[in-house]
Amino acid sequence: MTAIRHRVILHPYVTEKSMDEMERMNKLEFAVDQRATRAEVKAAIEDLYQCKVAKVNVKIVRTGKIATVRFTADYSAEDIGTRAGVF
């Protein structure tokens, strides 16, 4: 599973809007592989950061595929963002 999760999640996607969502709505954004499904993104995030994901939304932009991940109330997006290298 190690190789798969690192191929699905490319890097955190940081914008002003994503930082606001992290503080207000407990969400983080990640650039993901173009072929990755929502279920694969959810499994990779949960395995990589040892957390629970409530919902995954995916959007396709010019630069690739961006996944917006909302975490359950038990986990803080700011703590996970620190581990992911957002700060």
Contact map, one row per residue, 1 for C-alpha under 8 A:
111110000000000000000000000000000000000000000000000000000000000000000000000000000000000
111111000000000000000000000000000000000000000000000000000000000000000000000000000000000
111111100000000000000000000000000000000000000000000000000000000000000000000000000000000
111111110000000000000000000000000000000000010000000000000000000000000000000000000000000
111111111000000000000000000000000000000000111011000000000000000000000000000000000000000
011111111100000000000000000000000000000000010000000000000000000000000000000000000000000
001111111100000000000000000000001000000000000000000000000000000000000000000000000000000
000111111100000000000000000000011001000110010000000000000000000000000000000000000000000
000011111110000000000000000001111000000010011000000000000000000000000000000000000000000
000001111111000000000000000001111000000000000000000000000000000000000000000000000000000
000000001111100000000000000001110000000000000000000000000000000000000000000000000000000
000000000111110000000000000111100000000000000000000000000000000000000000000000000001110
000000000011111001000000000111100000000000000000000000000000000001000000000000000000000
000000000001111101100000000010000000000000000000000000000000000000000000000000000000010
000000000000111111100000000000000000000000000000000000000000000000000000000000000000000
000000000000011111110000000000000000000000000000000000000000000000000000000000000000000
000000000000001111111000000000000000000000000000000000000000000000000000000000000000000
000000000000111111111100001110000000000000000000000000000000000000000000000000000000000
000000000000011111111110000100000000000000000000000000000000000000000000000000000000000
000000000000000111111111000000000000000000000000000000000000000000000000000000000000000
000000000000000011111111111100000000000000000000000000000000000000000000000000000000000
000000000000000001111111111100000000000000000000000000000000000000000000000011000000000
000000000000000000111111111000000000000000000000000000000000000000000000000011000000000
000000000000000000011111110000000000000000000000000000000000000000000000000000000000000
000000000000000000001111111000000000000000000000000000000000000000000100000000000000000
000000000000000000001111111100000000000000000000000000000000000000000111100111000000000
000000000000000001001110111110000000000000000000000000000000000000011110000010000000000
000000000001100001101100011111000000000000000000000000000000000000011100000010001000000
000000000001110001000000001111100000000000000000000000000000000001111000000000000000000
000000001111100000000000000111110000000000000000000000000000000001111000000000000000000
000000001111100000000000000011111000000000000000000000000000000111100000000000000000000
000000011110000000000000000001111101000010000000000000000000000111100000000000000000000
000000111100000000000000000000111111000000000000000000000000000110000000000000000000000
000000000000000000000000000000011111000000000000000000000000000110000000000000000000000
000000000000000000000000000000001111100000000000000000000000000000000000000000000000000
000000010000000000000000000000011111110110000000000000000000000000000000000000000000000
000000000000000000000000000000000011111110000000000000000000000000000000000000000000000
000000000000000000000000000000000001111111000000000000011100000000000000000000000000000
000000000000000000000000000000000000111111100000000000000000000000000000000000000000000
000000010000000000000000000000000001111111110000000000000000000000000000000000000000000
000000011000000000000000000000010001111111111000000000010000000000100000000000000000000
000000000000000000000000000000000000011111111100000010110000000000001000000000000000000
000010000000000000000000000000000000001111111110000000000000000000000000000000000000000
000111011000000000000000000000000000000111111111000000000000000000000000000000000000000
000010001000000000000000000000000000000011111111111010000000000000000000000000000000000
000000000000000000000000000000000000000001111111111110000000000000000000000000000000000
000010000000000000000000000000000000000000111111111000000000000000000000000000000000000
000010000000000000000000000000000000000000011111110000000000000000000000000000000000000
000000000000000000000000000000000000000000001111111000000000000000000000000000010010000
000000000000000000000000000000000000000000001111111100000000000000000000000000000000000
000000000000000000000000000000000000000000001110111110000000000000000010001000000000000
000000000000000000000000000000000000000000000100011111000000000000000011001000000000000
000000000000000000000000000000000000000001001100001111110000000000001111000000000000000
000000000000000000000000000000000000000000000000000111110000000000001111000000000000000
000000000000000000000000000000000000000001000000000011111000000000001110000000000000000
000000000000000000000000000000000000010011000000000011111100000000111100000000000000000
000000000000000000000000000000000000010000000000000000111110000000111000000000000000000
000000000000000000000000000000000000010000000000000000011111000011110000000000000000000
000000000000000000000000000000000000000000000000000000001111100011100000000000000000000
000000000000000000000000000000000000000000000000000000000111110111000000000000000000000
000000000000000000000000000000000000000000000000000000000011111111000000000000000000000
000000000000000000000000000000000000000000000000000000000001111100000000000000000000000
000000000000000000000000000000000000000000000000000000000000111110000000000000000000000
000000000000000000000000000000111100000000000000000000000001111111000000000000000000000
000000000000000000000000000000111100000000000000000000000111101111100000000000000000000
000000000000100000000000000011110000000000000000000000000111100111110000000000000000000
000000000000000000000000000011110000000010000000000000011110000011111000000000000000000
000000000000000000000000001111000000000000000000000000011100000001111100000000000000000
000000000000000000000000001111000000000001000000000011111000000000111110000000000000000
000000000000000000000000111100000000000000000000000011110000000000011111000000000000000
000000000000000000000000011000000000000000000000001111100000000000001111111110000000000
000000000000000000000000010000000000000000000000000111000000000000000111111000000000000
000000000000000000000000010000000000000000000000000000000000000000000011111100000000000
000000000000000000000000000000000000000000000000000000000000000000000011111100000000000
000000000000000000000000000000000000000000000000001100000000000000000011111110110000000
000000000000000000000000010000000000000000000000000000000000000000000010111111110000000
000000000000000000000110011100000000000000000000000000000000000000000010001111111000000
000000000000000000000110010000000000000000000000000000000000000000000000000111111100000
000000000000000000000000000000000000000000000000000000000000000000000000001111111110000
000000000000000000000000000000000000000000000000100000000000000000000000001111111111000
000000000000000000000000000100000000000000000000000000000000000000000000000011111111111
000000000000000000000000000000000000000000000000000000000000000000000000000001111111111
000000000000000000000000000000000000000000000000100000000000000000000000000000111111110
000000000001000000000000000000000000000000000000000000000000000000000000000000011111110
000000000001000000000000000000000000000000000000000000000000000000000000000000001111111
000000000001010000000000000000000000000000000000000000000000000000000000000000001111111
000000000000000000000000000000000000000000000000000000000000000000000000000000001100111
